[in-house]
Amino acid sequence: MTKGSQLSQLKSALSQAGITKSSQHGNKRKRSGSIDEDKIKKAAKLQQIHQKLNPFDVKVTKLKHDVGGRKIKGTKGQPAQSKQAGIHQREKTLLKEFQEKGRAGGIVDRRFGENDPSMSLDDRMLERFTKERQRAAKGNVFNLEDEEELTHYGQNLSKLDDFDNVGLPMDEDEDEDQGEHSCQIDRDIVGREHFGGFGDQNEEGEDHDPDRKKSKAEVMAEVIAKSKEHKARRQLEKEQEESIRYQLDQDFDSLRNLLFVPDPQATGSNMLPLGNSGKSPVDVDEQMDYDRQVRELAFDQRAKPKDRTKTEEELALEEKETLEKAEKQRRRRMLGEDGEDDEDGKNHGKRKRERGGDDLEDDFVQEEAWGGLGAGLGEIDINDEASEEDESGEEEDHDGSADDYDKTSDDENEDSGVEEINEENSASDTGSDSGDEFDEITTSRKSAELKPPGARGELPFTFPCPESHEEFLEIVEEVDEKDVPTVVQRIRTLHHPSLAPENKLRLQNLTSVLIDHILYITSPPTPRFTLVSSLLPHLFALCRSYPIESAGCFVEKLSLMHKNLNRGLSQGALEPGSRTWPGLAELSLLRIIGVIWSSSDMSHPVVSPARLLMGAYLGLCRVRSLMDLTSGLFLSSIFLQYEELSKRLVPEAVNFSVNTILHLVPTSFKNVISLPGSFPSPDFRSDLCLPLAIDIKKSKMIDFRTPNLPRLLTDDQYTVQDKIDLLGLALRLLDSFSEMYKSLDGFIELYEPVLDILAKLEITRLSEGVRTRVSSLQDKLTRLLMFARQARKPLLLQAHKPIPIPTYIPKFETHSSSYLRRHDPDHERNEASKLRYQHKQEKKGAIRELRKDARFLADVEHKKQAEKDRGYKDRMNKAFSSLEGERAEQKAMDREKAKEKRRSGRK
């Protein structure tokens, strides 16, 4: 192609192709076929010239390394033509689908087999012919003008020969062969075919030709027979039902005694059974018949719907009103008034008072004359007792208090107050060197002398909510011990949070009061743990209702105990007068904390301080007496309760149990240095702990029993049996802790010294039970230690790949390279890789095509909207132009009228 401008290149190309040459005007006219071929060749040449002149229509990818003889796809491309071809293809397919989207009309090809590629052309034609014939036959059913085809035994008469199979001989020979059957129509034919009974005699021959079509008479006879059969069957079922109903009527007399119960008020007895066991002579004629009894039963009172489920507020209000009503009745009985006030407060006449539990009978023994005060707690009104039971049941369901805490109560009375406690505390405080006084966690008040149970008055039904423990003691001062939970229950019922806004604060304060009262009743010298068990459900319910405030009350008590511990340690851990170990009340509080609050949490606002405080008790306090050993073992058992689920390691509890065994049992160790392990034992063979050892001479026949911890914590006098009991408790604690900590990594280091100490105990002269218990514990620890050693694995360095030495030698890959990445020696892996690559390419291509489709549809929408806007603009312009023309004509007419007026005025 010549160089130059685009125009010169175009002219030269056209001249070389012979397109611009003038055509030869000859007389000869070319044929139309040659003219069409010339047009096609001319268009091809023009397309070729267009492609050569436009360099942007061809996209060439330059190869980095051109290898001769290698054919690579995609080196040259024509993006413009590809784009145009894609647009044309989308206009044929995608644009039509887009335009027909949502269109309900259209012609649907419903010809049979047209869309079924499995059917051949002959099958389609046969199916269409069959359907056409069926449609035509269906339409001729009601056409009376068409001639019906007559049939005989299912055969068309038009297709039968008139002389076929009619019994007429065709020639003389056949007539001679038939013999006696030579007659043309015999009697059987006449009787069977010619109106011979209308099908009644054909029933015998039905079995010979079962495929023949039944006549109308046969069908009607069969229908009548079936109808009679069904009628007879229904009649039989009706007779059976009538017989069963008659039998029930006869047996109804035996059930009448259960339905019609005699009125118990008429006989004056309420213990009559529902049925009449005895046989009374009743005349059958005098009995009511069945119909009369049914009519009477129809007038019986129907069951009424039950009351709806009441809300929490309604239940609380009902319980409060019940208690207030019972209290009013109790006060009226105390005042000797028999009548009851109605809602308006007026008495309507005098009536005889009903017999109650306060009436004196012959078997009533009067211990003391009380006038009109009633008989006391033993004979409360039946209605009051029922209301108390209902209230207690509903309140327990409402507050979610557990019944597991209830135990059998003992009739123990409080014989003395807290004056002795205060004297003991003051004595211990004066004996200490420090001038600081210990803070008591129990209420210090001189209790009044309690009256005997038989001399106390009737238990009231309403109580004020106490603001302090002193007020609560005044409330329960004359109340029996077993009735204190009832008092607490009634206080909670009367001051339910839904009844008044201030009741919530009152119940929160009641939680602190109950904690103080539990500490009060567990204080020496007469602790009452039965009452604690009965009060614990109420405290548990209050703590669940108000957890934040209740936790604050418990933490306050724990802080006070920690201050007392610091003061006792500052005075001296070995001083006899320093109060370092917790008493019975403090131990009860720690035990209650483990029952109420969750002790398995990682961090708890109540249990975590309690755990730290108990660890400080076991780790910092020194052993001076058997009372200290009892307190420490109690703390160890509480630790066992706390860590039952979490199984956290508490080395203080294990160490104290081992030290208890060293203090009580003689061993072959001489001093602290000779003890195995690294656990501290500062009091081993000290002067204060030497008297704690068991006397072997007195303990030869003494076996283990359950230790009486409350007595050991309050009484300084102890026996050899108490020491043996504490030794058994320490062994049980070691056994339980070993079962808990057997899965720890440090179990060997923890219990191997314990096993060595148990092996050096001098128990040969103790009782058989003690030796058996110690040997069984040794065997168990030996077995657990063996399992722990087998499960332990030595520490190893972290497994990692070796660090290679750096090298600069080129890395040659003989099996894989960029060129051979599709040629894996493993055939299956190679095929899988090819499939993954093909899937990836197809996915990319599909995404690319979808984007092109979306772009094409967006262009179509844009063109459609632009065309719509253009049409709207044209219509608006046309409307405006017409309006402007009309307005111009109107103004011209106005001007003409004005001119006419002016002309007429001038004249």
Sequence and secondary structure as in RCSB ss.txt:
>XXXX:A:sequence
MTKGSQLSQLKSALSQAGITKSSQHGNKRKRSGSIDEDKIKKAAKLQQIHQKLNPFDVKVTKLKHDVGGRKIKGT
KGQPAQSKQAGIHQREKTLLKEFQEKGRAGGIVDRRFGENDPSMSLDDRMLERFTKERQRAAKGNVFNLEDEEEL
THYGQNLSKLDDFDNVGLPMDEDEDEDQGEHSCQIDRDIVGREHFGGFGDQNEEGEDHDPDRKKSKAEVMAEVIA
KSKEHKARRQLEKEQEESIRYQLDQDFDSLRNLLFVPDPQATGSNMLPLGNSGKSPVDVDEQMDYDRQVRELAFD
QRAKPKDRTKTEEELALEEKETLEKAEKQRRRRMLGEDGEDDEDGKNHGKRKRERGGDDLEDDFVQEEAWGGLGA
GLGEIDINDEASEEDESGEEEDHDGSADDYDKTSDDENEDSGVEEINEENSASDTGSDSGDEFDEITTSRKSAEL
KPPGARGELPFTFPCPESHEEFLEIVEEVDEKDVPTVVQRIRTLHHPSLAPENKLRLQNLTSVLIDHILYITSPP
TPRFTLVSSLLPHLFALCRSYPIESAGCFVEKLSLMHKNLNRGLSQGALEPGSRTWPGLAELSLLRIIGVIWSSS
DMSHPVVSPARLLMGAYLGLCRVRSLMDLTSGLFLSSIFLQYEELSKRLVPEAVNFSVNTILHLVPTSFKNVISL
PGSFPSPDFRSDLCLPLAIDIKKSKMIDFRTPNLPRLLTDDQYTVQDKIDLLGLALRLLDSFSEMYKSLDGFIEL
YEPVLDILAKLEITRLSEGVRTRVSSLQDKLTRLLMFARQARKPLLLQAHKPIPIPTYIPKFETHSSSYLRRHDP
DHERNEASKLRYQHKQEKKGAIRELRKDARFLADVEHKKQAEKDRGYKDRMNKAFSSLEGERAEQKAMDREKAKE
KRRSGRK
>XXXX:A:secstr
   S HHHHHHHHHHHHTSSS     SS   HHHHHHHHHHHHHHHHHHHHHH GGG EE   SS  TT   TTS
EE HHHHHHHHHHHHHHTHHHHHHTTT         TTTT TTS HHHHHHHHHHHHHHHHHHHTTT SSS    
EETTEEGGGS TTSSSS  SSHHHHHHHGGGG SS HHHHHHHSSSSTTSGGGTTTTT TTS   HHHHHHHHHH
HHHHHHHHHHHHHHHHHHHHHHHHHHHHHHHHHHS   HHHHT S   SS  S     TTTS  HHHHHHHHHTS
           HHHHHHHHHHHHHHHHHHHHHHHHT      TTS   S       TTS  TT   SS  TTS S
 GGG  HHHHHHHHHHHHHHHHHHT  GGG          S SHHHHHHHHHHHHHSSS      SS        
  GGG     S     SSHHHHHHHTTTS GGGHHHHHHHHHHHT TTT TTHHHHHHHHHHHHHHHHHHHTSSS
S  HHHHHHHHHHHHHHHHHSHHHHHHHHHHHHHHHHHHHHHHHHH TT TT   S  HHHHHHHHHHHHHS SS
SSS TTHHHHHHHHHHHHHH    SHHHHHHHHHHHHHHHHHTTTT    HHHHHHHHHHHHHHS BS  SSTTS
SSS   TTTT TTTGGGS  TTT TT       HHHHHH S   HHHHHHHHHHHHHHHHHHHHHSTTSTTHHHH
HHHHHHHHHTB  TTS HHHHHHHHHHHHHHHHHHHHHHHH                 S    SS  SSSTT  S
SHHHHHHHHHHHHHHHHHHHHHHHHHHHHHHHHHHHHHHHHHHHHHHHHHHHHHHHHHHHHHHHHHHHHHHHHHH
HHHHHH 
